[in-house]
Amino acid sequence: MTVTEQQATPSALRRFGAPIALLAVMWAVQLADSILPGSFSGFGIRSWDPAGLVGILFAPLLHASWPHLIGNSVPFLVLGCLVAAEGARRFWAVTGIIVVIGGVGTWVVNAPGTLTVGASGLVFGYFGYLVARVFAPGRVAHRVLYAIVALVVIGVYGATMLTGVFAAGAGVSWQGHLFGAIGGGFAAFAARRAPRRE
């Protein structure tokens, strides 16, 4: 293995290790929830309940069932790794912004007492980030690359995202999806790199 390959491996681990680690935590939490008595879902976002605000931090890690988690896992990993390609620090910054904006929006807009859990808010947030990143200031070459990524992401996930907001089924939080996407769009501008001066 050459020196360049040795340097690239730790860099890739740092970048893509972040979404993989976060997904592993979700699976570990779901496993613990299925083994231990009671349910962790009560720690999710409970709308209009001041105590439910704590759920903003925990809700993305919690899922109502194994199918719920499995359904979120692949798009979370794919879109999360695309965000993480810009670096682990960027991934965590974008994730934090999505969690706060998506969580607060869900807490406010949902009917009082509604409990919301799941990583789909992050999935929609990463989608929103990857699409909006095209319009954030930056180098032309980067924006062309972001545009290509955005077109592929829209082609693969666009219909699902529209359905998740405008035609969500019973028991599905369109509010979490919508505000997650808004959080991702905001993150594209808030977390952008400052342009270098020549």
BAVEX-930806 format. One record per residue (C-alpha): x, y, z; residue in three letters. Coordinates in nm, 2 decimals. Layout:
<rs>
+--------+--------+--------+------+
:      x :      y :      z : resn :
+--------+--------+--------+------+
:      X :      Y :      Z :  Ala :
...
+--------+--------+--------+------+
</rs>
This chain:
<rs>
+--------+--------+--------+------+
:      x :      y :      z : resn :
+--------+--------+--------+------+
:   0.00 :   0.00 :   0.00 :  Met :
:   0.14 :   0.34 :  -0.10 :  Thr :
:   0.16 :   0.64 :   0.13 :  Val :
:  -0.12 :   0.81 :  -0.06 :  Thr :
:  -0.35 :   0.50 :  -0.02 :  Glu :
:  -0.27 :   0.49 :   0.35 :  Gln :
:  -0.36 :   0.86 :   0.38 :  Gln :
:  -0.68 :   0.81 :   0.18 :  Ala :
:  -0.80 :   0.52 :   0.40 :  Thr :
:  -0.82 :   0.71 :   0.73 :  Pro :
:  -0.97 :   1.01 :   0.55 :  Ser :
:  -1.25 :   0.79 :   0.41 :  Ala :
:  -1.31 :   0.63 :   0.75 :  Leu :
:  -1.34 :   0.97 :   0.91 :  Arg :
:  -1.58 :   1.09 :   0.64 :  Arg :
:  -1.81 :   0.79 :   0.59 :  Phe :
:  -1.76 :   0.65 :   0.94 :  Gly :
:  -1.99 :   0.93 :   1.08 :  Ala :
:  -2.32 :   0.82 :   0.90 :  Pro :
:  -2.23 :   0.45 :   0.95 :  Ile :
:  -2.17 :   0.51 :   1.32 :  Ala :
:  -2.50 :   0.70 :   1.36 :  Leu :
:  -2.69 :   0.43 :   1.18 :  Leu :
:  -2.53 :   0.17 :   1.40 :  Ala :
:  -2.65 :   0.36 :   1.71 :  Val :
:  -3.01 :   0.35 :   1.57 :  Met :
:  -2.98 :  -0.03 :   1.52 :  Trp :
:  -2.84 :  -0.07 :   1.87 :  Ala :
:  -3.12 :   0.14 :   2.02 :  Val :
:  -3.38 :  -0.06 :   1.83 :  Gln :
:  -3.23 :  -0.39 :   1.95 :  Leu :
:  -3.22 :  -0.27 :   2.31 :  Ala :
:  -3.58 :  -0.15 :   2.27 :  Asp :
:  -3.69 :  -0.49 :   2.15 :  Ser :
:  -3.52 :  -0.67 :   2.43 :  Ile :
:  -3.58 :  -0.45 :   2.73 :  Leu :
:  -3.93 :  -0.40 :   2.89 :  Pro :
:  -4.13 :  -0.09 :   2.79 :  Gly :
:  -4.07 :   0.12 :   2.49 :  Ser :
:  -3.81 :   0.39 :   2.41 :  Phe :
:  -4.06 :   0.56 :   2.17 :  Ser :
:  -4.19 :   0.76 :   2.46 :  Gly :
:  -3.87 :   0.96 :   2.44 :  Phe :
:  -3.96 :   1.10 :   2.10 :  Gly :
:  -4.10 :   1.44 :   2.01 :  Ile :
:  -4.44 :   1.49 :   2.19 :  Arg :
:  -4.59 :   1.80 :   2.03 :  Ser :
:  -4.69 :   2.10 :   2.24 :  Trp :
:  -4.56 :   1.92 :   2.55 :  Asp :
:  -4.26 :   2.12 :   2.70 :  Pro :
:  -4.11 :   1.79 :   2.83 :  Ala :
:  -4.14 :   1.66 :   2.47 :  Gly :
:  -3.89 :   1.91 :   2.35 :  Leu :
:  -3.61 :   1.68 :   2.48 :  Val :
:  -3.74 :   1.43 :   2.22 :  Gly :
:  -3.59 :   1.66 :   1.94 :  Ile :
:  -3.25 :   1.51 :   2.03 :  Leu :
:  -3.37 :   1.15 :   2.07 :  Phe :
:  -3.64 :   1.11 :   1.80 :  Ala :
:  -3.40 :   1.04 :   1.51 :  Pro :
:  -3.25 :   0.75 :   1.70 :  Leu :
:  -3.59 :   0.59 :   1.78 :  Leu :
:  -3.81 :   0.38 :   1.56 :  His :
:  -4.16 :   0.24 :   1.61 :  Ala :
:  -4.07 :  -0.10 :   1.47 :  Ser :
:  -3.80 :  -0.30 :   1.28 :  Trp :
:  -3.97 :  -0.23 :   0.94 :  Pro :
:  -3.97 :   0.14 :   1.03 :  His :
:  -3.59 :   0.13 :   1.09 :  Leu :
:  -3.52 :  -0.09 :   0.79 :  Ile :
:  -3.72 :   0.14 :   0.57 :  Gly :
:  -3.51 :   0.44 :   0.68 :  Asn :
:  -3.17 :   0.27 :   0.68 :  Ser :
:  -3.08 :   0.25 :   0.31 :  Val :
:  -3.18 :   0.61 :   0.22 :  Pro :
:  -3.02 :   0.74 :   0.54 :  Phe :
:  -2.69 :   0.57 :   0.46 :  Leu :
:  -2.69 :   0.67 :   0.09 :  Val :
:  -2.78 :   1.03 :   0.14 :  Leu :
:  -2.59 :   1.06 :   0.46 :  Gly :
:  -2.27 :   0.93 :   0.29 :  Cys :
:  -2.32 :   1.19 :   0.01 :  Leu :
:  -2.33 :   1.46 :   0.27 :  Val :
:  -2.04 :   1.31 :   0.46 :  Ala :
:  -1.83 :   1.32 :   0.14 :  Ala :
:  -1.77 :   1.68 :   0.22 :  Glu :
:  -1.62 :   1.58 :   0.56 :  Gly :
:  -1.73 :   1.44 :   0.89 :  Ala :
:  -1.74 :   1.79 :   1.04 :  Arg :
:  -1.98 :   1.91 :   0.77 :  Arg :
:  -2.19 :   1.59 :   0.82 :  Phe :
:  -2.24 :   1.66 :   1.19 :  Trp :
:  -2.31 :   2.03 :   1.13 :  Ala :
:  -2.57 :   1.95 :   0.87 :  Val :
:  -2.72 :   1.68 :   1.09 :  Thr :
:  -2.74 :   1.91 :   1.39 :  Gly :
:  -2.92 :   2.18 :   1.19 :  Ile :
:  -3.17 :   1.93 :   1.05 :  Ile :
:  -3.24 :   1.78 :   1.39 :  Val :
:  -3.31 :   2.12 :   1.55 :  Val :
:  -3.52 :   2.28 :   1.27 :  Ile :
:  -3.69 :   1.96 :   1.18 :  Gly :
:  -3.76 :   1.88 :   1.55 :  Gly :
:  -3.89 :   2.22 :   1.64 :  Val :
:  -4.11 :   2.25 :   1.33 :  Gly :
:  -4.26 :   1.91 :   1.40 :  Thr :
:  -4.32 :   2.00 :   1.77 :  Trp :
:  -4.50 :   2.32 :   1.67 :  Val :
:  -4.70 :   2.21 :   1.37 :  Val :
:  -4.82 :   1.86 :   1.47 :  Asn :
:  -5.14 :   1.82 :   1.67 :  Ala :
:  -5.09 :   1.85 :   2.05 :  Pro :
:  -4.97 :   1.53 :   2.21 :  Gly :
:  -4.87 :   1.36 :   1.88 :  Thr :
:  -4.56 :   1.15 :   1.93 :  Leu :
:  -4.30 :   1.15 :   1.64 :  Thr :
:  -4.00 :   0.92 :   1.61 :  Val :
:  -3.77 :   0.80 :   1.33 :  Gly :
:  -3.48 :   0.90 :   1.11 :  Ala :
:  -3.69 :   1.00 :   0.81 :  Ser :
:  -3.66 :   1.37 :   0.91 :  Gly :
:  -3.29 :   1.33 :   0.86 :  Leu :
:  -3.34 :   1.15 :   0.53 :  Val :
:  -3.55 :   1.43 :   0.40 :  Phe :
:  -3.31 :   1.68 :   0.55 :  Gly :
:  -3.01 :   1.53 :   0.37 :  Tyr :
:  -3.21 :   1.53 :   0.05 :  Phe :
:  -3.30 :   1.89 :   0.10 :  Gly :
:  -2.93 :   1.97 :   0.17 :  Tyr :
:  -2.80 :   1.79 :  -0.14 :  Leu :
:  -3.06 :   1.97 :  -0.37 :  Val :
:  -3.02 :   2.32 :  -0.21 :  Ala :
:  -2.63 :   2.29 :  -0.20 :  Arg :
:  -2.64 :   2.36 :  -0.58 :  Val :
:  -2.76 :   2.72 :  -0.51 :  Phe :
:  -2.53 :   2.79 :  -0.22 :  Ala :
:  -2.23 :   3.02 :  -0.31 :  Pro :
:  -1.92 :   2.83 :  -0.40 :  Gly :
:  -1.67 :   2.75 :  -0.68 :  Arg :
:  -1.83 :   2.69 :  -1.02 :  Val :
:  -1.66 :   2.35 :  -1.05 :  Ala :
:  -1.80 :   2.24 :  -0.71 :  His :
:  -2.15 :   2.37 :  -0.81 :  Arg :
:  -2.14 :   2.17 :  -1.13 :  Val :
:  -2.05 :   1.86 :  -0.93 :  Leu :
:  -2.33 :   1.94 :  -0.67 :  Tyr :
:  -2.57 :   1.98 :  -0.96 :  Ala :
:  -2.49 :   1.63 :  -1.10 :  Ile :
:  -2.53 :   1.48 :  -0.75 :  Val :
:  -2.86 :   1.67 :  -0.70 :  Ala :
:  -3.00 :   1.55 :  -1.03 :  Leu :
:  -2.92 :   1.19 :  -0.95 :  Val :
:  -3.06 :   1.22 :  -0.60 :  Val :
:  -3.38 :   1.38 :  -0.74 :  Ile :
:  -3.41 :   1.10 :  -1.00 :  Gly :
:  -3.38 :   0.83 :  -0.74 :  Val :
:  -3.56 :   0.98 :  -0.44 :  Tyr :
:  -3.76 :   1.27 :  -0.57 :  Gly :
:  -4.10 :   1.10 :  -0.61 :  Ala :
:  -4.06 :   0.94 :  -0.26 :  Thr :
:  -3.99 :   1.27 :  -0.11 :  Met :
:  -4.29 :   1.44 :  -0.27 :  Leu :
:  -4.51 :   1.15 :  -0.16 :  Thr :
:  -4.37 :   1.17 :   0.20 :  Gly :
:  -4.47 :   1.53 :   0.23 :  Val :
:  -4.79 :   1.57 :   0.02 :  Phe :
:  -4.94 :   1.22 :   0.03 :  Ala :
:  -4.81 :   1.07 :   0.35 :  Ala :
:  -5.02 :   0.78 :   0.48 :  Gly :
:  -5.19 :   0.76 :   0.82 :  Ala :
:  -4.94 :   0.76 :   1.11 :  Gly :
:  -4.66 :   0.91 :   0.89 :  Val :
:  -4.54 :   1.25 :   1.00 :  Ser :
:  -4.54 :   1.47 :   0.69 :  Trp :
:  -4.45 :   1.75 :   0.93 :  Gln :
:  -4.12 :   1.58 :   1.02 :  Gly :
:  -4.05 :   1.52 :   0.66 :  His :
:  -4.13 :   1.88 :   0.55 :  Leu :
:  -3.93 :   2.05 :   0.83 :  Phe :
:  -3.65 :   1.80 :   0.79 :  Gly :
:  -3.62 :   1.91 :   0.43 :  Ala :
:  -3.64 :   2.27 :   0.52 :  Ile :
:  -3.36 :   2.22 :   0.78 :  Gly :
:  -3.15 :   2.06 :   0.51 :  Gly :
:  -3.21 :   2.34 :   0.28 :  Gly :
:  -3.11 :   2.59 :   0.55 :  Phe :
:  -2.80 :   2.39 :   0.63 :  Ala :
:  -2.68 :   2.41 :   0.27 :  Ala :
:  -2.64 :   2.78 :   0.32 :  Phe :
:  -2.55 :   2.80 :   0.69 :  Ala :
:  -2.28 :   2.53 :   0.67 :  Ala :
:  -2.12 :   2.63 :   0.34 :  Arg :
:  -1.75 :   2.70 :   0.33 :  Arg :
:  -1.64 :   3.06 :   0.30 :  Ala :
:  -1.49 :   3.12 :  -0.04 :  Pro :
:  -1.11 :   3.14 :  -0.05 :  Arg :
:  -0.95 :   3.47 :  -0.14 :  Arg :
:  -0.70 :   3.47 :  -0.41 :  Glu :
+--------+--------+--------+------+
</rs>
